[in-house]
Amino acid sequence: MLTILIAFLFQPQLSGWELLSSVEIVMGFDDFMGVEVEQPKFSDQLKLREGKELTLEGFIIPLQQESEQDYFILSRFPYQSCFFCGAAGPETVVEVYSDHNFRYTDERVRVKGILRLNNDNPLHLFYILEDCEVTKLE
């Protein structure tokens, strides 16, 4: 733990998407799925930020048919350039959970929530933001 703290103190502090990009992606076998999958190897900075508030700006990728949602994917890039369309990596998307419904927009939004790191469940993304506030940018 002391090593992590010392490393944290002497590294430039990253925030937002730059922080999430500080992950190494390795291939590993997943027993549940029975195949090799991409798995995250989180940086020390990421590990220290888990459970703390993080703010990101990006684009909503809806997961439901309803116009208002409390669960969606936030992408660093617009829909046509997002991870799911093949133009970006898994570090550019985050699962967003909010206590309030938010109306879908194709405009850029700001999301503020508590960061959770996921390296155990291949059915979820590497990053999850909980208890989120979502605001549309003007």
C-alpha positions in Angstrom: 0.0 0.0 0.0 2.9 2.4 0.8 4.3 1.8 -2.7 0.9 2.8 -4.3 0.8 5.9 -2.2 4.3 7.0 -3.1 3.6 6.3 -6.8 0.4 8.3 -6.6 2.2 11.3 -5.0 4.9 11.5 -7.7 2.7 10.9 -10.8 0.9 13.7 -12.6 -2.8 13.4 -11.5 -5.0 12.4 -14.4 -8.7 13.1 -14.5 -11.7 12.2 -16.6 -11.2 10.1 -19.7 -7.4 10.4 -19.4 -7.6 8.6 -16.0 -9.7 5.8 -17.5 -7.2 5.5 -20.3 -4.5 4.5 -17.8 -5.6 0.9 -18.0 -3.7 -2.0 -19.5 -5.8 -4.5 -21.4 -4.7 -8.1 -21.3 -6.3 -11.3 -22.6 -7.5 -13.9 -20.1 -9.7 -16.9 -20.0 -13.1 -16.4 -18.4 -14.5 -19.6 -16.9 -18.1 -18.3 -17.0 -18.1 -17.5 -20.7 -15.7 -20.3 -21.7 -13.6 -18.0 -23.9 -10.7 -15.6 -23.8 -11.8 -12.1 -23.1 -10.2 -8.7 -22.7 -9.5 -8.0 -19.0 -8.4 -4.8 -17.4 -5.2 -4.3 -15.4 -6.0 -1.1 -13.6 -3.2 1.5 -12.9 -2.4 2.5 -9.3 -4.1 5.9 -10.0 -7.3 4.2 -11.0 -7.2 1.9 -7.9 -6.8 4.9 -5.7 -9.8 6.7 -7.3 -12.2 3.8 -6.9 -15.1 4.8 -4.7 -14.5 8.5 -5.3 -16.4 11.0 -7.4 -15.5 11.3 -11.1 -16.9 13.7 -13.7 -16.9 12.8 -17.4 -18.3 14.4 -20.5 -19.5 12.3 -23.4 -22.4 10.9 -25.4 -25.3 8.7 -24.3 -25.7 5.3 -25.9 -29.2 4.2 -24.8 -29.8 0.6 -23.6 -33.6 0.9 -23.5 -36.4 1.9 -25.8 -37.8 4.5 -23.4 -36.9 8.2 -24.0 -36.1 8.6 -20.3 -33.6 6.3 -18.7 -31.7 5.8 -15.4 -29.2 3.3 -16.9 -27.2 3.9 -20.1 -23.6 3.8 -21.5 -21.6 7.0 -21.7 -19.2 7.1 -24.5 -16.2 9.4 -24.9 -17.0 9.6 -28.6 -20.3 10.1 -30.6 -22.3 7.0 -31.4 -20.7 6.5 -34.9 -17.2 6.5 -33.4 -17.9 4.6 -30.1 -16.4 1.4 -28.8 -19.3 -0.7 -29.9 -18.9 0.5 -33.5 -15.3 -0.7 -33.5 -13.5 2.7 -33.6 -12.4 2.9 -29.9 -11.3 0.8 -27.0 -13.2 -0.4 -23.9 -11.6 2.4 -21.8 -13.8 4.9 -23.7 -17.2 3.7 -22.4 -18.7 3.7 -18.9 -21.9 2.2 -17.5 -24.0 4.9 -15.8 -26.5 4.3 -13.1 -28.6 7.2 -11.8 -31.4 7.5 -9.2 -33.3 9.8 -11.6 -34.4 9.3 -15.2 -32.7 11.3 -17.8 -34.1 12.2 -21.2 -32.0 10.8 -24.1 -30.2 13.4 -26.2 -27.6 13.1 -28.9 -25.9 16.2 -27.5 -22.9 16.0 -25.2 -23.7 15.5 -21.5 -21.8 15.7 -18.2 -22.0 12.8 -15.8 -20.8 12.9 -12.2 -20.9 9.8 -10.1 -18.9 7.3 -7.9 -16.3 5.3 -9.8 -16.4 1.5 -9.5 -13.7 -0.7 -11.2 -14.9 -4.0 -12.7 -12.4 -6.7 -13.5 -14.5 -9.7 -12.3 -17.7 -9.6 -14.3 -17.3 -9.9 -18.1 -21.0 -9.1 -18.5 -20.3 -5.5 -17.5 -17.9 -2.8 -18.7 -14.5 -2.1 -17.0 -15.9 1.1 -15.5 -19.2 1.8 -13.7 -20.4 5.1 -12.4 -23.0 4.9 -9.6 -25.3 7.5 -8.0 -24.9 9.7 -11.0 -26.1 13.2 -11.8 -26.5 13.8 -15.5 -26.6 17.3 -17.0 -27.0 18.4 -20.6 -24.3 20.8 -21.7 -25.4 24.0 -23.3 
